[in-house]
């Protein structure tokens, strides 16, 4: 009996084990099937492997396996995509993207920033959006993205940046909003960006930068404002930028720089003001820039430089004044940086101006011989000036202009008066006198420039000597004019005498 009971218990145990094993196998098969179905669905919707030609977004990744890509370059086709399009959910297949680019292929194809994608990418470091139609960056569009280091919005038709458009981005180092249509930089657009070192706002339509608009960017190194419409700057424009080392203001509409404009930029090393409309620089325009090494102002309309202008930038190693309208540049002007210009790395560009060939530029020849800088020697070799004879003509012309006009007016008055007298006397010779036109004796100006380094000391007189020669010329010209008037008067009196004699003879 006991044997039977033991046998039944053993059979029951074996049956239980078999049932458990069978259930386990079934569950395992069920899990495998579910996982295969889930994984298959993910592979089908992998953003890096979109095969549907009708899809509005196609991305190219360095790796295509599920959850493996760190970089995706996406192209947006076929206008009309919206924020509810299923394609955006496909980005969850690559949650470890570190670099994401959207290139829009047609106008209007992307009219918003796909934040539902961007915010889910917890490792994203670089974001690029090119050729979208965004128009406005709303308040706090870019915020609370702790890993993002670089944002580039280029050619996106952005015309307005709202307050706090970029805020609370602790890792952001580079920000580029380039080739858009932004017209104004208001205060508090860039807030709580403790790591931002590079800001590029070039090729927009900025005509107004409010005072203090950059004051929160306390660690900024590079500020690029090239290719805008800025015409006015004040010292408060750059308030707070104590760590700025490079400021690019090329190709704007600046016509003057007032005193202490850049005084907040204590660490500035490079200042670019090329291709503006500068006509005037205050004597203290660059005061406060003790660390400035490069100052470029080529392609402006400067006619003169204050002798004290460079006092505040004694550390200059490169000064570019090419293609302005400078008429002189004295040794006193260059004196604060003269020792720097003798070093191997220094450069001074002055070519393309209208310098006068006189002793005020003789220092160029001396510096050419003393400097150790080969680039500077080549630059000085290109400096040209207008010969004294040409400048003498220009100066005499300017000095005589008023005298000539007075002489012309006085002579014409005499001719008109005498013509009336002759008409009354019935003399027909007045036609000959009335046809006379006064012509200045000054020859046309010849723009015949010569290289400064090729001149001899004798050919570069000092301004005092030139003035004396000009005064002598003026006196000679006045004598000639007096002589002409006297001769004309004698001729006129002779004609009157003959006319009166003829009338008396007829009466007799």
C-alpha positions in Angstrom: 0.0 0.0 0.0 2.8 2.4 0.9 4.5 1.6 -2.3 1.4 2.5 -4.3 1.1 5.8 -2.4 4.8 6.6 -3.1 4.3 5.8 -6.8 1.3 8.1 -7.0 3.2 11.0 -5.3 6.1 10.6 -7.7 3.8 10.6 -10.7 2.1 13.8 -9.4 5.5 15.5 -8.9 6.6 14.6 -12.4 3.3 15.8 -13.9 3.7 19.2 -12.0 7.3 19.6 -13.3 6.1 18.9 -16.9 3.3 21.4 -16.6 5.7 24.1 -15.2 8.2 23.4 -17.9 5.5 23.7 -20.6 4.2 26.9 -19.3 7.7 28.4 -19.1 8.3 27.4 -22.7 5.1 29.0 -23.8 5.8 32.3 -21.9 9.3 32.4 -23.4 7.9 32.0 -26.9 5.3 34.6 -26.1 8.0 37.1 -24.9 10.2 36.4 -27.9 7.3 37.0 -30.3 6.4 40.3 -28.5 10.0 41.5 -28.5 10.4 40.6 -32.2 7.2 42.5 -33.0 8.3 45.5 -30.9 11.8 45.6 -32.3 10.4 45.1 -35.8 8.2 48.1 -35.4 11.2 50.2 -34.2 13.3 49.2 -37.1 10.5 50.1 -39.5 10.2 53.6 -38.0 14.0 54.2 -37.5 14.6 57.9 -38.4 17.9 56.8 -39.9 16.3 54.3 -42.2 13.3 56.0 -43.7 12.6 54.3 -47.0 9.2 55.9 -47.8 9.8 58.4 -50.6 6.6 60.3 -49.6 8.2 61.1 -46.2 8.7 64.8 -45.6 11.9 64.2 -43.7 14.9 62.1 -44.5 17.9 61.8 -42.2 21.4 60.4 -42.8 23.2 59.1 -39.8 26.8 57.7 -39.3 25.2 54.6 -37.8 21.7 53.3 -38.6 21.2 50.6 -35.9 18.5 51.2 -33.3 19.8 53.6 -30.6 23.3 53.8 -32.1 23.4 57.1 -34.0 25.1 60.2 -32.5 24.8 62.4 -35.6 21.9 63.0 -37.9 21.7 65.3 -41.0 18.1 65.7 -41.9 16.6 67.2 -45.0 13.1 68.5 -45.0 11.2 68.2 -48.3 7.6 68.7 -49.5 6.2 71.8 -47.8 3.4 71.6 -45.3 4.8 69.5 -42.5 3.3 70.3 -39.1 4.0 69.5 -35.5 1.7 66.5 -35.5 3.3 64.7 -38.4 4.1 61.0 -37.4 7.7 61.5 -38.6 8.6 63.3 -35.4 7.9 60.3 -33.2 10.5 58.4 -35.3 13.3 60.4 -33.7 12.7 58.3 -30.5 14.5 55.5 -32.3 17.8 57.5 -31.9 17.7 59.0 -28.4 21.4 59.4 -28.1 21.9 62.0 -30.9 24.6 64.6 -30.0 24.4 66.6 -33.3 21.2 67.3 -35.2 20.9 69.3 -38.5 17.8 70.4 -40.4 18.3 71.5 -43.9 15.1 72.8 -45.5 15.0 72.4 -49.2 12.1 74.7 -50.1 10.5 77.9 -48.8 7.8 77.2 -46.2 8.7 73.5 -45.8 9.5 74.1 -42.1 7.8 77.0 -40.2 8.5 76.0 -36.7 11.3 74.7 -34.5 10.7 71.0 -33.7 11.0 71.3 -30.0 9.2 68.1 -29.3 12.1 66.3 -30.9 14.9 68.5 -29.5 13.8 68.4 -25.9 13.8 64.6 -25.8 17.4 64.3 -26.9 19.1 64.3 -23.5 22.6 64.2 -25.1 22.2 66.8 -27.7 25.1 69.2 -28.0 24.9 70.8 -31.4 21.7 72.0 -33.2 21.6 73.5 -36.8 18.6 74.8 -38.6 19.2 76.2 -42.1 16.7 77.8 -44.6 13.6 77.4 -42.5 10.8 80.0 -42.3 10.7 80.9 -38.7 10.1 84.7 -38.7 10.1 85.1 -34.9 11.9 83.4 -32.0 9.4 83.5 -29.2 10.0 83.9 -25.5 11.9 81.0 -24.0 12.0 79.0 -27.2 15.5 77.9 -26.3 15.6 77.2 -22.6 16.4 74.5 -20.1 18.5 72.5 -22.5 21.4 71.6 -20.2 23.6 69.8 -22.7 23.4 72.0 -25.7 26.7 73.8 -26.6 26.1 75.2 -30.0 23.0 76.6 -31.8 23.1 77.9 -35.4 20.0 79.4 -37.1 21.1 80.5 -40.6 19.0 81.8 -43.4 15.8 81.2 -41.5 14.0 84.5 -42.3 14.0 85.5 -38.6 12.9 89.1 -38.2 12.3 89.3 -34.5 13.9 88.0 -31.3 11.6 88.1 -28.3 12.7 88.8 -24.7 14.5 85.8 -23.2 14.5 83.9 -26.5 17.7 82.3 -25.3 17.7 81.7 -21.6 18.9 79.2 -19.0 21.3 77.3 -21.4 24.2 76.6 -19.0 26.4 74.8 -21.5 25.8 77.0 -24.6 29.2 78.3 -25.9 28.4 79.3 -29.5 25.3 81.0 -30.8 24.9 82.0 -34.5 21.9 83.8 -35.9 23.3 84.7 -39.3 21.9 85.8 -42.6 18.4 86.5 -41.3 16.3 89.7 -41.2 16.6 90.8 -37.5 16.3 94.6 -37.3 16.7 95.3 -33.6 18.5 93.9 -30.6 16.5 94.5 -27.5 17.6 94.1 -23.9 17.2 90.8 -22.1 17.1 88.6 -25.2 20.2 86.7 -24.1 19.8 85.8 -20.4 21.4 83.3 -18.1 24.0 82.1 -20.6 27.0 81.7 -18.3 29.2 79.9 -20.9 28.5 81.8 -24.1 31.7 82.9 -25.7 30.8 83.4 -29.3 27.8 85.4 -30.7 27.4 85.8 -34.4 24.6 88.2 -35.6 26.2 89.0 -39.0 24.3 89.7 -42.2 21.0 90.8 -40.7 19.3 94.2 -41.0 20.1 95.4 -37.5 19.8 99.2 -37.3 19.4 99.5 -33.5 21.3 97.9 -30.7 19.7 99.0 -27.4 22.0 100.1 -24.6 22.9 97.1 -22.4 21.5 94.6 -24.9 24.6 92.4 -24.3 25.1 93.1 -20.6 24.2 89.6 -19.5 27.0 88.0 -21.6 29.8 88.5 -19.1 32.1 85.8 -20.5 31.6 86.6 -24.2 34.8 86.7 -26.2 33.7 87.2 -29.9 30.9 89.5 -31.0 30.2 89.5 -34.8 27.9 92.3 -36.1 29.3 92.5 -39.6 26.9 93.3 -42.5 24.2 95.2 -40.7 22.8 98.8 -40.7 24.2 100.1 -37.4 24.8 103.8 -37.6 25.1 104.8 -33.9 27.1 103.4 -31.1 27.4 104.5 -27.5 29.6 103.3 -24.6 26.5 101.7 -23.2 25.9 99.6 -26.3 28.7 97.2 -25.1 28.0 97.5 -21.4 28.9 94.3 -19.5 31.3 92.9 -22.1 34.4 93.2 -20.0 35.8 89.9 -21.4 35.2 90.6 -25.1 38.4 90.1 -27.1 37.2 90.6 -30.7 34.5 92.9 -32.0 33.5 92.8 -35.7 31.6 95.9 -37.0 32.6 95.7 -40.6 30.2 96.8 -43.4 27.7 98.8 -41.3 26.7 102.5 -41.6 28.8 104.1 -39.0 29.9 107.7 -39.9 31.5 108.7 -36.6 32.9 107.3 -33.4 32.5 109.4 -30.3 34.7 109.6 -27.3 34.9 106.6 -24.9 32.6 104.5 -27.2 34.5 101.2 -26.4 35.6 102.1 -22.8 33.7 99.1 -21.4 35.8 96.6 -23.5 38.9 96.5 -21.3 40.1 93.2 -22.8 39.5 93.9 -26.4 42.3 92.7 -28.7 40.8 93.1 -32.2 38.5 95.8 -33.5 37.3 95.7 -37.1 35.6 98.8 -38.5 36.2 98.3 -42.2 33.8 99.4 -45.0 31.7 101.8 -43.0 31.1 105.4 -43.7 33.5 106.9 -41.1 34.3 110.5 -41.6 35.2 111.5 -38.0 36.9 109.9 -35.0 36.9 111.7 -31.7 40.3 112.1 -30.2 39.3 109.8 -27.4 37.3 107.4 -29.5 39.6 104.4 -28.5 40.5 105.4 -25.0 40.3 102.4 -22.6 41.5 99.9 -25.1 44.8 99.3 -23.5 45.1 95.7 -24.7 44.0 96.4 -28.3 46.5 94.9 -30.8 44.6 95.1 -34.1 42.6 98.1 -35.4 41.3 98.0 -38.9 39.4 100.9 -40.6 40.0 100.3 -44.3 37.4 101.4 -46.9 36.0 104.5 -45.0 36.0 108.2 -45.7 38.5 109.5 -43.2 40.3 112.7 -44.3 42.4 113.2 -41.2 43.4 111.6 -37.9 43.6 113.5 -34.6 47.1 113.5 -33.4 46.0 112.1 -30.0 43.8 109.3 -31.3 46.4 106.5 -30.8 47.3 107.6 -27.3 44.7 105.2 -25.8 45.9 102.2 -27.9 49.6 102.2 -27.4 49.7 98.4 -27.7 48.7 98.4 -31.4 50.7 96.0 -33.6 48.4 96.3 -36.7 46.8 99.5 -37.9 44.9 99.3 -41.3 43.9 102.7 -42.8 43.9 101.7 -46.5 41.5 103.2 -49.0 40.4 106.2 -47.1 40.8 109.9 -48.0 43.7 110.8 -45.7 45.6 113.9 -46.8 48.2 113.7 -44.2 49.4 111.4 -41.4 52.1 113.0 -39.2 54.8 111.6 -37.1 53.0 113.0 -34.0 50.0 110.9 -34.9 52.0 107.7 -35.2 54.3 108.4 -32.3 52.4 106.5 -29.6 52.8 103.2 -31.5 56.1 104.0 -33.3 58.2 101.6 -31.2 55.7 98.8 -31.7 56.0 99.3 -35.5 59.7 98.5 -35.3 59.0 94.9 -34.1 59.0 91.9 -36.4 55.2 91.3 -36.2 53.9 94.8 -36.7 52.1 96.2 -39.8 50.8 99.7 -40.8 48.8 100.0 -43.9 48.3 103.5 -45.5 48.0 102.8 -49.2 45.0 104.0 -51.2 44.9 107.4 -49.6 45.5 111.0 -50.9 48.5 111.9 -48.9 50.4 115.1 -49.6 54.1 114.7 -50.6 55.5 117.0 -48.0 57.7 116.6 -44.9 54.8 115.4 -42.8 55.2 111.9 -44.2 59.0 111.8 -44.3 58.9 109.6 -41.2 57.6 106.8 -43.5 61.1 106.6 -45.1 62.8 106.6 -41.7 60.5 103.8 -40.3 61.0 101.8 -43.5 64.8 101.7 -42.8 64.5 101.0 -39.0 61.7 98.4 -38.7 62.4 94.7 -38.5 59.0 93.8 -39.8 59.1 92.5 -43.4 55.3 92.9 -43.8 55.6 96.5 -42.7 58.3 97.2 -45.2 56.2 95.8 -48.0 53.2 97.8 -46.8 55.2 101.1 -46.7 56.5 100.4 -50.2 52.9 100.7 -51.4 52.2 104.0 -49.8 51.8 106.8 -52.4 51.3 110.6 -52.3 50.3 113.4 -54.5 53.4 115.4 -55.8 53.9 118.9 -54.6 53.1 120.4 -58.0 49.8 118.8 -58.1 49.0 119.7 -54.5 50.1 123.3 -55.2 47.7 123.5 -58.1 44.9 122.2 -55.9 45.7 124.6 -53.0 46.1 127.6 -55.3 42.8 126.7 -56.9 41.1 126.6 -53.5 42.8 129.9 -52.4 42.0 131.7 -55.6 38.4 130.5 -56.0 36.9 133.4 -54.1 39.2 136.0 -55.7 38.4 134.6 -59.2 34.7 134.7 -58.6 34.9 138.3 -57.4 37.0 139.3 -60.4 34.6 137.7 -62.8 31.6 139.4 -61.2 33.4 142.8 -61.2 34.6 142.5 -64.8 31.2 141.4 -66.0 29.6 144.4 -64.3 32.1 146.7 -66.1 31.5 145.1 -69.4 27.7 145.3 -69.1 27.9 149.0 -68.0 30.2 150.0 -70.8 28.1 148.1 -73.3 25.1 150.2 -72.4 27.2 153.3 -72.9 28.4 152.1 -76.3 24.8 151.2 -77.4 23.7 154.7 -76.5 26.5 156.2 -78.6 25.5 154.0 -81.5 28.9 152.1 -81.6 28.5 148.5 -82.9 31.9 147.4 -81.5 30.3 146.4 -78.2 29.5 143.0 -79.5 33.1 142.1 -79.5 33.5 143.1 -75.8 30.3 141.3 -74.6 31.5 138.0 -76.0 34.6 137.8 -73.8 34.4 135.1 -71.1 36.8 135.0 -68.1 38.8 131.7 -67.9 40.8 130.7 -64.8 44.5 130.2 -65.5 44.8 127.2 -63.1 45.5 123.9 -64.9 43.4 120.8 -64.4 44.3 118.6 -61.4 46.3 115.5 -62.4 46.1 112.6 -60.0 49.7 111.5 -60.5 50.7 109.7 -57.3 54.2 108.6 -56.5 55.7 106.1 -54.0 56.7 107.9 -50.8 59.8 105.7 -50.3 61.2 106.9 -53.7 61.1 110.6 -52.9 64.1 112.7 -51.9 64.1 115.2 -48.9 64.3 118.1 -51.4 61.0 117.0 -53.0 59.1 117.0 -49.7 59.0 120.7 -48.4 57.2 121.5 -45.2 53.7 123.0 -45.2 55.1 126.5 -44.3 57.2 126.6 -47.5 54.2 125.5 -49.5 52.1 128.2 -48.0 54.7 130.9 -48.9 54.9 129.6 -52.5 51.1 129.6 -52.7 50.9 133.2 -51.4 53.5 134.2 -54.0 51.5 132.5 -56.7 48.3 134.3 -55.4 50.1 137.7 -55.5 51.3 137.0 -59.0 47.9 136.0 -60.1 46.4 139.2 -58.6 49.0 141.3 -60.4 48.1 139.6 -63.7 44.5 140.2 -63.0 45.1 144.0 -62.2 47.1 144.3 -65.4 44.3 142.6 -67.4 41.8 145.0 -65.9 44.0 148.1 -66.6 44.6 147.0 -70.2 40.9 146.4 -70.8 40.1 149.9 -69.3 42.6 151.6 -71.6 41.2 149.9 -74.6 37.7 150.9 -73.6 38.6 154.5 -73.1 40.4 154.6 -76.5 37.2 153.3 -78.1 35.1 155.9 -76.4 37.5 158.7 -77.4 37.3 157.6 -81.1 33.5 157.4 -80.9 33.1 160.9 -79.5 35.6 162.3 -82.0 33.7 160.7 -84.8 30.3 162.2 -83.6 31.8 165.7 -83.3 33.3 165.5 -86.8 29.9 164.6 -88.2 28.2 167.5 -86.3 30.7 169.9 -87.8 
